[in-house]
Amino acid sequence: MPKGLKKQIFGAMLLALGLVGVVLSGTWNSQPDLFDIVLIAGGIGLWLYGAFEKRRHRDRSPKAPPTSAVQPSPGKIPAAISKKNAPP
C-alpha cells in the first residue's frame, strides 16, 4: 500500500461525515454545527497531507532499471529456434 493512502482514505471519510452532517442540518432548517465544519476542514487537511506524502514518497523511490526491449514470454519458443529444430 503506498505511503499516505491511509491518511487520504481517513480524510475522505471525515470529509464525507462532515458533509452529511451539513446536508442533514440543512434539511432540518438549522445552521450547520461547528463540529461539522471542523470535520470538513480536518478531512480536507488530512486528505491533502496524505496526497503530498504519497507524492513525496513516489518521487524519492528509486527508479527501476530499464529492461531489454525484446524478451520472450515464458512457455513460448521463439520462431528462430523452433524452425531450426523442426523436422525436415
N, C-alpha and C positions, 0 to 999 in steps of 0.2 A: 504494500500500500504506500503510495507516495507521501512524503513528508508534508504535513499541513492539510491533508484531506479530511482528517477527523475534525479539525478546527472549522473547516469550511462547512461540513455537514452539521455540526453543532450550532454554528452561527446561522445557518439556513433554518434550522428548527426553531431557534429563538426568534428569528425574524417572522416566521410563519405564525408562531404563537402570538406574538405582538400584533400582527396584522389581523388575526382572527378576533382578538380582544377589541381592537379598534372598530372592526366591522360590526361586531355584536353590540358594542356600546352605541354605534350609530343607529342600529335598528331599534334600540330601546329608547331612542331620543334623549340620550345623555351624552355628556362630554367624555372623551377618552381619558382613562386614568393615567396618572404619571407612570405607573408600573408598566403599562402597555408601551408607552413611549420609550421607557428605559430598555424594555425587551427589544424593541425595534432597533434602537441605537446600538445596543450591545451585540445584537445579531449581525448587523451590518459591519460593525467594527471587527468582530471575531471572524466573519467570513473574509473580509479584506486581509486581515492578518494571515489567515491560512493560505490565501491566494499568493501573497507576497512570499511567504515561507516556502511554498511549493515551487515558485519560480526561482527563488534563490538556490534551493537545493538542486533543481534541474540544471541551472547554469554552472554550478560548482562540480557536478558529477563528471567523471572522466568520460571522454568520448570513446566509443567503441572503435577498434581499428578497422579499416576498410577491408572488406572481403574481396576475394577474386571475382571477376565478372562472371565466369562460367564455372559452375560446379554441378557435376552430375547428381541427380537426385538418387537417394538410396533405393536400391531394388531395380533400377533401370540400367541396362547395359548401353553404353554409348554406341552409336551407329558404326563408328570406325572399328571398334573391337568386335562387334557381332558379325560384320562382313568378313573379317579376317578368319574367324574361327568357323564360319559357316561351311557345311559340306558342299563339295562341287556339284 
